[in-house]
Amino acid sequence: MKFNYQARDKKGKTQSGVIEAASREGALQILASHNLFITFLEAGETRPFFERNIAFFERVSLRDIMMFSRHLSVMFVSRVPLVESLQTLAAQTKSKSFKEKIFRLSEEVEGGTPFSQALAKYPDVFSPFYINMVKSGEASGTLSSVLEYLADHMEREYHLVSKIRSALVYPAFIVVLAFTVLSLLMFFVIPNLSKVLEQTGQELPGVTQFVLGLASLFRGFWWVFVLLGGGAVFFFLRWRKTPEGTRLLSHFYLRVPLLNSFLRMIYLSRFAENLSTLIAGGLPIVQALDITSRIVGNSLYTEIIEEAKNEVQQGNQISTVLQKYPSEFPPVFTQMVFVGEKSGTLDKTLSNIVSFYQKEVDRTVEAFLSIVEPALIVFLGLIVGGLLASVLLPLYQLGSL
């Protein structure tokens, strides 16, 4: 929400304006961080419902963060001051929500706040990995190269997510098409055929009676199916956000045949890339493991990485923990980590692992697409053909008499 304010700076100069914050306390904190002494602060007028931003449509996408990182790295390499770069990017950003956040980042940096601390105020946009990489770049004076690496890293993440989404578009389309075709059959085709079958007076096969009964039930109580389906989806989405739901689903996904190997490669690649980058950036191994555990994307892997972090704090090696979980961390992966720890080149060893698993993910997605398309077409044909055959069979038998 927006707040109207009046304040004085250290020199006693009065200024006024409008600031946006989640609460009155948040507005006070933002103004205080700019060394302003507030003399007046009140909430602005509440906008009508139809003028308010809907949170779902105002989310900052992975693509937005990727483009922000890429453009910022280019401008930083070109020696454009950070504040000016942020203001330029904010003016060019289409997302209103992200535009406001970038403008606030420029104000924070202009006020003397380190860039990493400014980013940390938006944990819903910038991950701990992103923030700590910027922090390490500030400490080592290599922020330019860090920003360039972050742009490359975000681009790889974006292409991976895009590839997975594109692999799921066709199956989703087939499922929607199958549901539409089945609904049309249940509401229009089968009722007309059932009238013809009733006029023949012959005894119908069991499968035909089942299909006709199912169609009659669906037509009479379709709203019940819709309510039950919608309620099930709603409660499932709420449940999966709970700690217990997240943990159970993480374990379940890794037990599904075919899907488990694909997800395992993604998690291993993410673990290796983030950990190697953080170590190369100069972060202590314990802190690097802590950050990696929060962004790996699976609660089971998070638990294992946290266990490895605790072992490292006690003076043990990461590989001693990984070897206890051969299903999640293959022996080859654990062996390479062990070699990297012994030789003191863990970051380089993990980088080699990343390139291997990224290629494997690409091959798996391509193989999945080549198999799933004809399989779904056959599945749709069998479902629709089976329903029609069960209803048309009595008519065929009647015509052959």
C-alpha positions as CSV (number, residue, x, y, z in Angstrom):
1,M,0.0,0.0,0.0
2,K,1.0,3.6,-0.5
3,F,1.8,6.2,2.2
4,N,2.0,9.9,2.0
5,Y,4.9,11.3,4.0
6,Q,6.8,14.5,5.0
7,A,10.3,14.3,6.4
8,R,13.5,16.2,7.1
9,D,17.0,15.2,6.2
10,K,20.1,15.7,8.3
11,K,20.5,19.3,7.0
12,G,16.9,20.1,8.0
13,K,15.6,20.3,4.5
14,T,11.9,19.3,4.2
15,Q,10.7,16.9,1.6
16,S,7.5,15.1,0.9
17,G,6.3,12.3,-1.4
18,V,4.6,8.9,-1.7
19,I,6.2,5.6,-0.7
20,E,4.9,2.1,-1.1
21,A,5.3,-0.5,1.6
22,A,3.6,-3.5,3.0
23,S,2.8,-1.8,6.3
24,R,3.2,1.4,8.2
25,E,6.2,-0.1,10.0
26,G,7.7,-1.0,6.7
27,A,7.3,2.5,5.4
28,L,9.0,3.9,8.5
29,Q,11.9,1.5,8.1
30,I,12.5,2.5,4.4
31,L,12.4,6.2,5.2
32,A,14.7,5.7,8.2
33,S,17.2,3.8,6.0
34,H,17.5,7.0,3.9
35,N,18.4,9.0,7.0
36,L,15.1,10.9,7.0
37,F,13.3,12.1,10.1
38,I,9.5,11.6,9.6
39,T,7.2,14.4,10.6
40,F,4.1,13.1,8.9
41,L,3.0,9.7,7.6
42,E,-0.5,8.5,6.6
43,A,-1.9,5.8,4.4
44,G,-2.9,6.8,0.9
45,E,-6.3,6.3,-0.7
46,T,-7.2,2.7,-1.2
47,R,-7.7,1.9,-4.8
48,P,-10.9,0.2,-6.1
49,F,-10.7,-3.6,-6.4
50,F,-10.5,-3.5,-10.2
51,E,-7.5,-1.2,-10.1
52,R,-5.5,-3.3,-7.7
53,N,-2.6,-5.5,-8.8
54,I,-3.4,-9.2,-8.6
55,A,-0.4,-11.0,-6.9
56,F,-0.5,-14.0,-9.3
57,F,-0.1,-11.8,-12.4
58,E,2.5,-9.6,-10.6
59,R,4.9,-12.4,-9.8
60,V,8.5,-11.9,-11.0
61,S,9.2,-14.7,-13.5
62,L,12.5,-16.5,-13.9
63,R,12.8,-14.9,-17.3
64,D,12.6,-11.4,-15.8
65,I,15.4,-12.2,-13.3
66,M,17.5,-13.7,-16.1
67,M,17.1,-10.6,-18.4
68,F,17.8,-8.3,-15.4
69,S,21.0,-10.2,-14.6
70,R,22.2,-10.3,-18.2
71,H,21.5,-6.6,-18.8
72,L,23.0,-5.6,-15.5
73,S,26.2,-7.6,-16.2
74,V,26.6,-5.9,-19.6
75,M,26.1,-2.4,-18.2
76,F,28.5,-3.2,-15.3
77,V,31.2,-4.4,-17.7
78,S,30.7,-1.2,-19.7
79,R,31.5,0.7,-16.5
80,V,28.1,2.2,-16.1
81,P,27.6,3.1,-12.4
82,L,25.4,0.6,-10.5
83,V,22.8,3.2,-9.5
84,E,22.4,4.4,-13.1
85,S,22.3,0.8,-14.4
86,L,19.5,-0.1,-12.0
87,Q,17.5,3.1,-12.8
88,T,17.9,2.4,-16.6
89,L,16.7,-1.3,-16.2
90,A,13.8,-0.2,-14.0
91,A,12.6,2.2,-16.7
92,Q,12.8,-0.6,-19.4
93,T,11.2,-3.4,-17.3
94,K,7.6,-4.2,-18.3
95,S,6.6,-5.9,-15.1
96,K,5.2,-3.2,-12.7
97,S,6.0,-5.2,-9.6
98,F,9.6,-5.9,-10.7
99,K,10.0,-2.3,-11.9
100,E,9.1,-1.0,-8.4
101,K,11.6,-3.4,-6.8
102,I,14.4,-2.3,-9.1
103,F,13.7,1.3,-8.4
104,R,13.8,0.6,-4.6
105,L,17.1,-1.3,-5.2
106,S,18.6,1.8,-6.9
107,E,17.4,4.0,-4.0
108,E,18.9,1.7,-1.4
109,V,22.3,1.5,-3.2
110,E,22.2,5.3,-3.7
111,G,21.7,5.7,0.0
112,G,24.8,3.7,0.7
113,T,23.4,0.2,1.2
114,P,25.5,-2.6,-0.3
115,F,23.9,-4.2,-3.3
116,S,23.8,-7.6,-1.7
117,Q,21.9,-6.2,1.4
118,A,19.5,-4.4,-0.9
119,L,18.8,-7.7,-2.8
120,A,18.3,-9.5,0.5
121,K,15.2,-7.4,1.2
122,Y,13.4,-9.3,-1.7
123,P,13.9,-13.0,-0.8
124,D,10.8,-13.8,-2.9
125,V,12.7,-12.6,-6.0
126,F,16.4,-13.2,-5.4
127,S,17.5,-16.6,-4.0
128,P,20.1,-17.0,-1.2
129,F,22.4,-18.3,-3.9
130,Y,22.0,-15.1,-5.9
131,I,22.4,-12.8,-2.9
132,N,25.5,-14.6,-1.5
133,M,27.2,-14.7,-4.9
134,V,26.8,-10.9,-5.2
135,K,28.0,-10.5,-1.6
136,S,31.2,-12.6,-2.4
137,G,31.7,-10.4,-5.6
138,E,31.5,-7.3,-3.5
139,A,34.0,-8.6,-0.9
140,S,36.5,-9.8,-3.6
141,G,36.1,-6.8,-5.9
142,T,34.9,-9.1,-8.8
143,L,31.3,-8.1,-8.9
144,S,31.5,-7.6,-12.6
145,S,32.5,-11.2,-13.3
146,V,30.0,-12.5,-10.7
147,L,27.2,-10.7,-12.4
148,E,28.2,-12.1,-15.7
149,Y,28.3,-15.6,-14.2
150,L,24.9,-15.1,-12.6
151,A,23.5,-14.1,-16.0
152,D,24.9,-17.3,-17.5
153,H,23.6,-19.4,-14.6
154,M,20.1,-17.9,-14.7
155,E,20.0,-18.4,-18.5
156,R,20.9,-22.1,-18.0
157,E,18.1,-22.4,-15.4
158,Y,15.7,-20.7,-17.7
159,H,16.4,-22.9,-20.6
160,L,16.1,-26.0,-18.5
161,V,12.7,-24.9,-17.1
162,S,11.6,-23.9,-20.6
163,K,12.6,-27.3,-22.0
164,I,10.7,-29.2,-19.3
165,R,7.6,-27.0,-19.7
166,S,7.7,-27.5,-23.5
167,A,8.0,-31.3,-22.9
168,L,4.8,-31.1,-20.8
169,V,2.7,-28.9,-23.1
170,Y,1.9,-31.7,-25.6
171,P,0.8,-34.2,-22.9
172,A,-1.3,-31.6,-21.2
173,F,-2.9,-30.7,-24.6
174,I,-3.7,-34.4,-25.2
175,V,-5.2,-34.8,-21.7
176,V,-7.5,-31.7,-22.3
177,L,-8.4,-33.0,-25.7
178,A,-9.3,-36.4,-24.3
179,F,-11.4,-34.9,-21.6
180,T,-13.2,-32.7,-24.2
181,V,-13.9,-35.6,-26.5
182,L,-15.1,-37.8,-23.7
183,S,-17.5,-35.1,-22.4
184,L,-18.9,-34.6,-25.9
185,L,-19.4,-38.4,-26.2
186,M,-21.1,-38.6,-22.8
187,F,-23.4,-35.6,-23.4
188,F,-24.4,-35.9,-27.0
189,V,-23.3,-39.0,-28.9
190,I,-24.0,-41.8,-26.4
191,P,-27.5,-40.5,-25.3
192,N,-28.7,-40.6,-29.0
193,L,-27.2,-44.0,-29.5
194,S,-28.8,-45.3,-26.3
195,K,-32.3,-44.3,-27.7
196,V,-31.6,-46.3,-30.8
197,L,-30.5,-49.3,-28.7
198,E,-33.6,-49.1,-26.5
199,Q,-35.9,-49.3,-29.6
200,T,-34.3,-52.5,-30.7
201,G,-35.4,-54.3,-27.5
202,Q,-32.5,-56.7,-27.5
203,E,-30.4,-57.5,-24.4
204,L,-27.3,-55.3,-24.3
205,P,-23.8,-56.6,-23.4
206,G,-22.5,-55.9,-20.0
207,V,-19.9,-53.4,-21.2
208,T,-22.5,-51.5,-23.2
209,Q,-24.8,-51.3,-20.1
210,F,-21.8,-50.0,-18.0
211,V,-21.0,-47.3,-20.5
212,L,-24.6,-46.2,-20.8
213,G,-25.0,-46.1,-17.1
214,L,-21.8,-44.1,-16.7
215,A,-23.0,-41.6,-19.3
216,S,-26.3,-41.2,-17.6
217,L,-24.6,-40.7,-14.2
218,F,-22.3,-38.1,-15.7
219,R,-25.1,-36.2,-17.4
220,G,-27.2,-36.2,-14.2
221,F,-24.5,-35.3,-11.7
222,W,-21.8,-33.6,-13.7
223,W,-21.8,-30.7,-11.2
224,V,-20.9,-33.2,-8.4
225,F,-17.9,-34.4,-10.4
226,V,-16.8,-30.8,-11.0
227,L,-17.1,-29.8,-7.3
228,L,-15.3,-33.0,-6.2
229,G,-12.6,-32.5,-8.7
230,G,-12.1,-28.8,-7.9
231,G,-12.2,-29.5,-4.2
232,A,-9.6,-32.2,-4.5
233,V,-7.3,-30.0,-6.6
234,F,-7.7,-27.1,-4.1
235,F,-6.9,-29.2,-1.0
236,F,-4.0,-30.9,-2.8
237,L,-2.4,-27.6,-3.7
238,R,-2.9,-26.4,-0.1
239,W,-1.5,-29.7,1.3
240,R,1.6,-29.8,-0.8
241,K,2.7,-26.5,0.6
242,T,2.8,-27.9,4.1
243,P,6.1,-29.3,5.4
244,E,4.6,-32.8,5.6
245,G,3.1,-32.6,2.1
246,T,6.3,-31.3,0.6
247,R,8.3,-34.0,2.2
248,L,6.0,-36.8,1.2
249,L,5.8,-35.6,-2.4
250,S,9.5,-35.2,-2.6
251,H,9.9,-38.9,-1.6
252,F,7.1,-40.0,-3.9
253,Y,8.5,-38.3,-7.0
254,L,11.8,-40.0,-6.5
255,R,10.1,-43.4,-6.4
256,V,8.1,-43.1,-9.6
257,P,9.7,-45.2,-12.4
258,L,11.3,-43.2,-15.3
259,L,10.5,-39.9,-13.6
260,N,12.8,-40.5,-10.7
261,S,16.0,-40.9,-12.9
262,F,15.1,-37.6,-14.7
263,L,14.5,-35.7,-11.5
264,R,17.6,-37.1,-9.9
265,M,19.8,-35.8,-12.7
266,I,18.2,-32.3,-12.2
267,Y,18.8,-32.3,-8.5
268,L,22.4,-33.6,-8.8
269,S,23.2,-31.0,-11.5
270,R,21.7,-28.2,-9.4
271,F,23.5,-29.4,-6.2
272,A,26.9,-29.7,-8.0
273,E,26.6,-26.4,-9.9
274,N,25.5,-24.2,-7.0
275,L,28.0,-25.8,-4.5
276,S,30.9,-25.5,-7.0
277,T,30.1,-21.8,-7.7
278,L,29.7,-20.8,-4.1
279,I,33.0,-22.5,-3.2
280,A,34.8,-20.9,-6.2
281,G,33.3,-17.6,-5.0
282,G,35.2,-17.9,-1.7
283,L,32.4,-18.9,0.6
284,P,33.2,-21.4,3.4
285,I,32.1,-24.9,2.6
286,V,29.6,-25.0,5.5
287,Q,27.9,-21.8,4.4
288,A,27.9,-23.1,0.8
289,L,26.2,-26.3,1.8
290,D,23.6,-24.4,3.9
291,I,22.7,-22.2,0.9
292,T,22.7,-25.1,-1.5
293,S,20.3,-27.1,0.7
294,R,17.7,-24.4,0.5
295,I,17.7,-24.1,-3.3
296,V,18.2,-27.7,-4.4
297,G,14.4,-28.1,-4.8
298,N,13.7,-31.4,-3.1
299,S,13.2,-31.9,0.7
300,L,14.9,-35.3,0.7
301,Y,18.1,-33.8,-0.9
302,T,17.8,-30.9,1.5
303,E,17.9,-33.3,4.5
304,I,20.9,-35.1,3.1
305,I,22.8,-31.9,2.3
306,E,22.0,-30.5,5.8
307,E,23.4,-33.8,7.3
308,A,26.5,-33.3,5.2
309,K,26.8,-29.7,6.5
310,N,26.7,-31.0,10.1
311,E,29.3,-33.6,9.4
312,V,31.6,-31.0,7.8
313,Q,31.2,-28.8,10.9
314,Q,32.5,-31.8,12.9
315,G,35.6,-32.2,10.6
316,N,34.3,-35.0,8.3
317,Q,34.0,-35.0,4.6
318,I,30.9,-34.6,2.3
319,S,31.5,-37.9,0.6
320,T,31.1,-39.8,3.9
321,V,27.5,-38.7,4.0
322,L,26.7,-39.0,0.3
323,Q,27.9,-42.6,0.2
324,K,25.1,-43.5,2.7
325,Y,22.5,-42.6,0.1
326,P,23.4,-44.5,-3.1
327,S,19.8,-44.1,-4.5
328,E,20.0,-40.3,-4.3
329,F,23.8,-39.9,-5.0
330,P,25.1,-42.6,-7.4
331,P,28.5,-44.1,-6.4
332,V,30.2,-42.4,-9.4
333,F,29.0,-39.0,-8.2
334,T,30.2,-39.7,-4.6
335,Q,33.6,-41.0,-5.8
336,M,34.2,-37.8,-7.8
337,V,33.3,-35.7,-4.8
338,F,35.7,-37.8,-2.7
339,V,38.5,-37.2,-5.3
340,G,37.8,-33.5,-5.3
341,E,38.0,-33.3,-1.6
342,K,41.2,-35.2,-1.4
343,S,42.9,-33.1,-4.2
344,G,41.5,-29.8,-3.0
345,T,39.8,-29.2,-6.3
346,L,36.2,-29.8,-5.3
347,D,34.8,-26.8,-7.2
348,K,36.4,-27.9,-10.5
349,T,35.4,-31.6,-10.0
350,L,31.8,-30.5,-9.4
351,S,31.9,-28.4,-12.5
352,N,32.8,-31.4,-14.6
353,I,29.9,-33.3,-13.0
354,V,27.5,-30.5,-13.9
355,S,28.4,-30.6,-17.6
356,F,27.8,-34.3,-17.7
357,Y,24.4,-34.2,-16.1
358,Q,23.2,-31.2,-18.1
359,K,23.9,-33.2,-21.3
360,E,22.0,-36.2,-19.8
361,V,19.0,-34.0,-19.0
362,D,18.9,-32.7,-22.6
363,R,19.0,-36.3,-23.9
364,T,16.3,-37.4,-21.5
365,V,13.9,-34.6,-22.5
366,E,14.4,-35.3,-26.2
367,A,13.8,-39.1,-25.7
368,F,10.7,-38.3,-23.6
369,L,9.2,-36.2,-26.3
370,S,9.9,-38.8,-29.0
371,I,8.1,-41.5,-27.0
372,V,5.3,-39.6,-25.3
373,E,3.7,-38.1,-28.4
374,P,2.8,-41.4,-30.2
375,A,2.0,-43.0,-26.9
376,L,-0.6,-40.4,-26.0
377,I,-2.2,-40.5,-29.4
378,V,-2.6,-44.3,-29.1
379,F,-4.0,-43.9,-25.6
380,L,-6.5,-41.3,-26.8
381,G,-7.5,-43.5,-29.7
382,L,-8.0,-46.5,-27.4
383,I,-10.2,-44.6,-25.0
384,V,-12.5,-43.0,-27.6
385,G,-12.5,-46.1,-29.8
386,G,-13.3,-48.3,-26.8
387,L,-16.3,-46.2,-25.8
388,L,-17.7,-46.0,-29.3
389,A,-17.1,-49.7,-29.9
390,S,-19.0,-50.7,-26.7
391,V,-22.0,-48.7,-27.9
392,L,-21.9,-49.6,-31.5
393,L,-21.3,-53.4,-31.0
394,P,-25.1,-54.1,-30.3
395,L,-26.0,-52.2,-33.5
396,Y,-23.4,-54.2,-35.5
397,Q,-24.8,-57.5,-34.0
398,L,-28.3,-56.4,-34.9
399,G,-27.4,-55.7,-38.5
400,S,-25.7,-59.1,-38.9
401,L,-28.9,-61.0,-37.9
